[in-house]
Amino acid sequence: MKRMEYQTEGVCSSKIIIEVDNHIIQSVQFIGGCPGNTIGVSKLCQGKNIDDVIQLLTGIDCRGRGTSCPDQLAKALIQMKEKSSQEGNVYVN
């Protein structure tokens, strides 16, 4: 299982903690942000393929910020895939 702590930019949450096993999201925890929304996003992502989540969440905007907590999660997953690719792990299609 891979674990990542991602420092967010431009949103209310300050960090996202993600656990992925064999390309499937096991858990997502937002630190800060709107609890109802971040908990909802976290639960909806559990058990999903990271590529599917990236496709769904990339580009979502919050109040004209150019990003959002869901968009930041997509960025974190992309970074996780890139890092895994560099390490020769299985997260890259």
N, C-alpha and C positions, 0 to 999 in steps of 0.2 A: 504494500500500500504506500502511495506517495502522499505526503502532506506538504502544504504550502501556506505560508502567511504572506498575503499580498497587501501592501500599503496603497490605499486608494488615493485618487487625486480628484478634486473638484466636486466631491459629494459629502453628504453628512456623515456617512459611516467612515471610520478611520482605517479599518482593516477588514480583510476577508480571510477566513481560515477555511481551507478546502482539503478534503481527503478524497482521493481517487484510487480505485483499484481496477486494474485491467480495463482502463478507458471508461469506467462507470463511476459517476459521482456517488460517493458514500455519504458525505456530509458537507454542508456549507454553513458557516457561522459568520454573520456580519457583526462587527463591533461598532456600535453606534448606529445612527440612522433611525428611520421610522420603524419601530418594532413590528407592527402588524405587517407592513410591506416586506421587510427583510426576512422575517420568519416565513411568510408565505412563499417568497421566492426560493428560500432555502428548501422548504418541504417539496415544492414543485420540481426542484432539480434533483432530488435524491433518486437514485436508481436510473438516471438518464445518462446516455452517452454524451461525453463532453462535446463532441462535434455538433450534436443536435442542439445542445444548450447554447453553444457559441453562435450558431446560426439564428436561433430565436432571439437572443438578447443583445447582440451587437447593434449599436446605433440607437438604442433607446435613450431618449433625452428627458431630463428632468428640469423643468422651469428655465429652459434656454441656456443651460450650462454646457451643452455640447456632450454631456455624458450623464450617467445615472448610476445608481447602485447596481442594477442589472447589467448595464453596459460595462461597469468596472469588473463585475464577475466574469463576463465574457473575455475581457482583456487579461484577467488573471489566468483563466483557462488556456488562452492562447500562449501566454508566457510559460505556463506549466508544460504545455505540449512542446514548445521550442526547447525548453531546458531538457525535457525527457529525450527529445530527438538528439540533442548534442551528447547525451549520456548513453545513447544507443538503446533506449527503452522502447516499450511497445505502444506508446500513446500516439504515434503518428500514423496516419493512413498511408 
